[in-house]
Amino acid sequence: MKKLIFLLAVTALFMGCAVKKNTDFTLLSTKQINYDKNLEKSEKVTGEDKVYTVLGWTTGTPELKNAVNNAMSKVPNTKALADVSYYYLGWSFLLYGEQKCVVEGTALTQQ
């Protein structure tokens, strides 16, 4: 029983998890927008950019731009996202983990 408690305590030292809501945006885009045409609200979309941690080394840095592009690619003709929330999530367990940034917002389309 003591070995099990010790093993659980040591395992807990090597685990970690974090979720942080970084900020909110009213309008966010990585494309040029023609303001002469109206933007129409479409559906809610989510995009993410993820990197992995192996043996304590990360395979890159999760970037906001990639997460926004991923979300915008889910609805055709999307030029921007409205009412955007930006989250950063990370977790690790012993030798493996993930870090990602997540973007949630309403797609704005333009014909």
C-alpha positions in Angstrom: 0.0 0.0 0.0 2.8 2.4 0.8 4.4 1.6 -2.6 1.2 2.5 -4.3 0.8 5.8 -2.5 4.5 6.6 -3.3 4.0 5.7 -6.9 0.9 7.9 -7.2 2.7 10.8 -5.5 5.7 10.6 -7.9 3.4 10.3 -10.9 1.5 13.4 -9.8 4.8 15.3 -9.7 5.2 14.6 -13.5 1.7 15.6 -14.5 0.4 19.0 -15.4 -2.5 20.7 -17.1 -3.4 24.3 -17.7 -6.2 26.1 -19.5 -6.0 29.9 -19.8 -8.4 32.2 -21.5 -6.0 34.8 -22.9 -8.3 37.4 -24.4 -11.4 38.3 -26.4 -11.6 40.0 -29.8 -14.5 41.8 -31.4 -13.2 41.3 -34.9 -10.2 39.1 -36.0 -8.9 38.3 -39.4 -5.8 37.2 -41.2 -7.2 38.3 -44.6 -7.8 41.6 -46.3 -11.4 42.7 -46.0 -13.3 44.8 -48.6 -15.3 47.2 -46.4 -17.4 48.3 -49.4 -19.3 45.0 -49.2 -21.3 43.8 -46.2 -20.1 41.0 -43.9 -22.8 38.5 -43.1 -22.7 36.4 -39.9 -22.6 32.7 -40.4 -22.1 29.8 -38.0 -19.9 29.3 -34.9 -16.5 27.9 -35.8 -13.5 26.6 -33.8 -9.9 26.4 -34.9 -6.7 25.2 -33.2 -3.0 25.0 -33.6 -1.4 22.1 -31.7 2.2 21.1 -31.0 3.5 18.1 -29.0 5.9 17.7 -26.2 8.1 14.5 -26.3 10.7 13.8 -23.7 10.5 17.4 -22.5 11.1 18.9 -26.0 8.4 20.8 -27.8 7.9 20.3 -31.6 7.2 24.0 -32.1 5.1 26.9 -30.8 1.3 27.0 -31.3 0.4 30.2 -33.2 -2.7 32.3 -33.1 -2.5 32.9 -36.9 -2.7 29.2 -37.7 -5.6 28.7 -35.3 -7.5 31.6 -37.0 -6.8 30.3 -40.5 -7.9 26.8 -39.4 -11.3 28.3 -38.1 -11.8 30.4 -41.2 -11.2 27.5 -43.5 -14.3 25.6 -42.1 -16.8 28.0 -43.8 -16.4 29.0 -47.5 -15.8 32.7 -48.2 -15.0 33.6 -44.6 -13.2 36.9 -44.3 -13.1 37.4 -40.6 -14.3 36.1 -37.2 -16.5 38.0 -34.8 -16.8 37.7 -31.0 -13.7 35.7 -30.8 -12.4 33.9 -27.6 -8.7 32.8 -27.5 -7.7 30.0 -25.2 -4.3 28.4 -24.5 -4.3 24.8 -23.3 -1.5 22.6 -22.2 -1.0 19.3 -20.5 1.8 16.8 -20.0 2.1 13.4 -18.5 5.6 11.8 -17.9 7.2 11.9 -21.3 4.4 13.2 -23.5 2.2 16.3 -23.7 0.4 18.8 -25.9 0.2 22.5 -26.1 -2.5 24.2 -28.3 -4.2 27.5 -28.9 -7.9 27.5 -29.6 -10.0 30.2 -31.3 -13.8 30.2 -31.1 -15.9 32.7 -33.0 -18.6 33.5 -35.5 -17.6 33.3 -39.1 -18.2 36.5 -41.2 -18.7 35.7 -44.9 -18.5 38.1 -47.9 -19.6 37.4 -51.4 
